[in-house]
């Protein structure tokens, strides 16, 4: 696959890029010829498996706590892949001509799979899961559309990708390490902590969309304040 020099100027601000362990991992992967695109695909696989793990928590059986913890680990592995793909591209100084597609499309698949899976999780709501996934895609759509229109990409929250995944990770860890009796439902339909998390994603996502639209419009109108 054809490669081009890679000199990014507009990236999501992530403090972990400066951690020595992340820098070491990126160098290790780059020196072994691992491509940024393959890392992006691996992250997508983790996102899909995280959604499956979340959905499996709704099944009966004592092993559902393992599914919760598995989901938490897979979500974080997906985020790690999202971090390392760009770092590896920079470390190698090269990126494929379809790198942007690999950067964006797997992320949308991962978000959808994980959040929809949360809708099927124990204490979740299926319709709300699909709604939250749509909102997540919409926030990314606004960011990408702004970039296409000539504005800087807007990564602001309060419910950007890292925030959504942090929330679902926290819920998964809590449900995975606490007794089932702690996971209280608040209605006869069995809605619980996951439903609350999905509502936070929906409401926070709508606020995020409005903020990103406003910032993008202001820039395009020549007002950067």
N, C-alpha and C positions, 0 to 999 in steps of 0.2 A: 504494500500500500504506500502510495506517495506520501512523503512527509515534507513539512515546511518548517522554517524557523519559528519558534514559539516565544513570543514576548508579550505576555498578557498585561493589560493596563486597567482592566475593570473586573475585579474579582471580589467574591464575598469575603468580608473581613472576618477571619477566623484566627483567634489567638494561638490555637494549637499548632499552626504552621511554624511558629517559632520554637516549639518544644524540640529539644535535642533528639528525643526518641522518634518523633515524626520525621525530622530531617534525616536521621539515620536510616529509617525504613525506606524513605524515598530514594536515598542514594543506593541502598542495597538492592531495591527493585530495579532501578535504572541501570545499574552496572550488570545486572543479569538479563537485560534485554526485555524485561516485562513492559509491555506497552500500556500507555495511559488508557487506551480504549478497552483493553482486556480487564483492567481494574474497574472501569465504569460498568462493564457487563457483570463482573463479579458482585459489585455493589447492588445491581438490580436483582440478581439472584437472591442475595441476602434479604432485600426488601420484600420480595415475593414470599420467601420462606417465613419471614416475620409475620406476614399477613396470615399465612396458613397456620402458624403456631398460635396466633391470637384466636383464630376461628376454632381451633381445636380445644381451647379452654372452655368452650361452651358445651363440650361433651362430658358425659359422666365418667367418673373414675378418678382414683387418687393421683394419677399421673398428670392431671391438668395443671398442677403447680409447676411441673417440669416444663410444660408448654408455655406458661407465663414467663419463666426465667429464660427459656429458649428464645422467646420473642424479644425480650430485653437485649440479650446478647446479639441477636441478628440485626436488630435496629442499629445498635452501636457499630457493628461491623459494616453495615451499609454506609453509615456516616463516615467511618474510617476510610472506606473506599472512595467516597466522595471527596475526602480531603486529599488522599494520596494520588488520585489520578492527575490532578493539576500539578501537584508537586513533582511527580515523576516526569511529566511533560516538560516542566521547567528545568529539572535536573539534567535531563537528556538534551535539552535545548531544541527538541523537535516535537512536532505534533502532526498527526495525519490531517489531510484536507477535510475529513469528515469528523474531526475531533469535536466540533461544536455540537453535532448531532449526538455523538456518544455522551457528551456532557449533559445534554438536556433531556433527551428521550428516555434513557433509563431512569432518570430521576422522577419523571412523571409516572412511569410504570411503577416504580418503587412506592411513591407516595400513595398512589391509588390502591395498590395491593395491600399495603400495610394498614391504611385507614379503613378500607372496606372490611378487611379482616377484623379490625377492632369492632366494627358494627356487629359482627357475628360472634364476638367474644362473650364470655360470661359477664352479664351485667350490661351488655351493649344494646344497641338499637340498630337494626339493619338499615332502615330508611335514613336514619341520621348518619350512619357510616357512609353511605353513598353521597349524602349531601355534603358532609365534611370533605370527602375526597374531591368533589366538584369545586368546592371553595378553594381547596389547596391548589388545584390545577389553575384556577382563575388568578390567584395571586402570582403564580409563576408566569402566566400568560401576560399579565400587565407588565411585569418586569421585562420579558422578552420583547413585547411590542414597543415598549419605551426605548429599548436598545435599537430596534429596527428603525425607529423614528428619529434616532440621533441623540437621544438623551442617555445619561449614565444609567446603568442598571440600578434599580432601587431594591435594596435588600432589607429594608426596615420592617419591623414587626408591627404589632406585638405577637403575631403568630406566623412567623416565617418558618421555613423548613426546620432549622435547628430547634426552634421552640416547640413545633408540633411533635417532633421525634423525642425531644426531652420529656415532654408531658406523657407520651405513650410509654416511654421507657420507665418513668417513675411509677406509673400505674401498674405496669407489668411486674416490676420488682416488688412493689407493695403486695400485690395479689399473690406473687410467687413465694414470698417468705412469711406471710401471715396466715393464721388459721382461716379456714373457710367461714367460720362464724363471724370473723371481722369484716367480711365482704358483704355488707348489709345491702339489701335491695330496698327501694323506697316505694314500690308499687307492686300490684299483683302480676304485672307483665314481666317482672324480674329485672327491671332497669336498675342499674347501680352505678358504681364508680366510673366505669367505662363510658356510660351515657353522659355523665357529667363532663368527662374529658372531651367527648365528641362535641358537646354543646360549646365548650370553651374554644375548640378548634373552629367551629362555625362562626361564632360571634367574633372571636379574635381575628379570624380570616377575613371577615367582612370589613373590620376596622383596618386591617392591613391593606386590603385592596383599595379602600378609600384614600389612605395615606399615600400609597404608591402612585395612584392616579393623580392626586393633587401635586405631589412632588414632580412627577414627570411633566404634567401640564405646565407647571410653573417654569420649569427649565425650558421647555419648548417655546414658551411665550417670552423668554428672555429674562425671567425673574427667578434668580437662583437663591433668593433669601428664604 
